[in-house]
Amino acid sequence: MSCPLNSIGQPSCHITAHPDYPMQKFCATCKQRFPEHKSLGIVQIAIIFFLVILSFSFLQQRLLNKTNSNVEPIHQKVSL
């Protein structure tokens, strides 16, 4: 059984919290359940944050190596 469609062709679901399963939502009209995956979003954000930090660290190290290679050592003259 599916939800009836509204005037623009979208399902007119009435999504509420499931009374027996607190981690799921369900449509009160068609009784279809929808699991919630909040932890997956947090993991994805953490991975993206880690990759951004890693790329900045890599770029910083690369720039540091480039500036060190361009610097010529200064030879001091010793007077006798």
N, C-alpha and C positions, 0 to 999 in steps of 0.2 A: 504494500500500500504506500503510495507516495502522497506528498502534500499537494493540495490544490494550488494552482498557479494564480498569481495576482494579475492585475490589468496589463502589466508590462512583461509578463511571461516568466517571472521569477517565482520560485516556491514560496508560499506564504507560511513558512515555518515559524513556530513559536518555541524558540530555544530557551530551555530552563535547566537548572541543575537537576541531575538525576537523583531521586530520593533514596535509592538503594546503593548507588555507586558514586561516592563523593568526587572522584577524580574524572567523572564523565558528565557530559551534558546530553540532553536528548530533546527531540522535538515532541511537544505535547500533542501535535496534530497527527503525525505519521508514526510516532513511537520509535524513530530511528535514533540510535545512540552515536555520540561523537566523543572519542577519547581526547583528552587534553594532553599536550606534550610541551609543558612549560620548561622542563629541564633541558630539552633539546635546544631550545633557543638560547638558553644561558650558556650551554657548551659551545654553540656556534659563535657567540659573541666573545667568549674567552679565547677560542682558537684564533679568531680574527685579530684580537688585541695582541696575542702572543706573536703572530706573524708580523704585525706592524712594528712591534718593539724589536723583533729580530732583524727586520730589514733596516731600521734606523741604526741599529748597532753595526750591521755589516757596512752600511754607507759611511758611518763615522770612522770605522777602522780603515776603510779604503781611502778616505780623504786624508787620514793621519799618515798612512803609508806613502801617499803621493806627495805630501808636503815634506816628509822626512827625506825622500829620495831627491828632491830638488835642492835641498840645503847642502852647500859644499862646506867641508870642514875648513876652519881658519887655522893656518899654520903660523905659529908665533916664531918670530926671529929672536934667537938668543944671542945677545952680544957677549963677546969674550973679552 
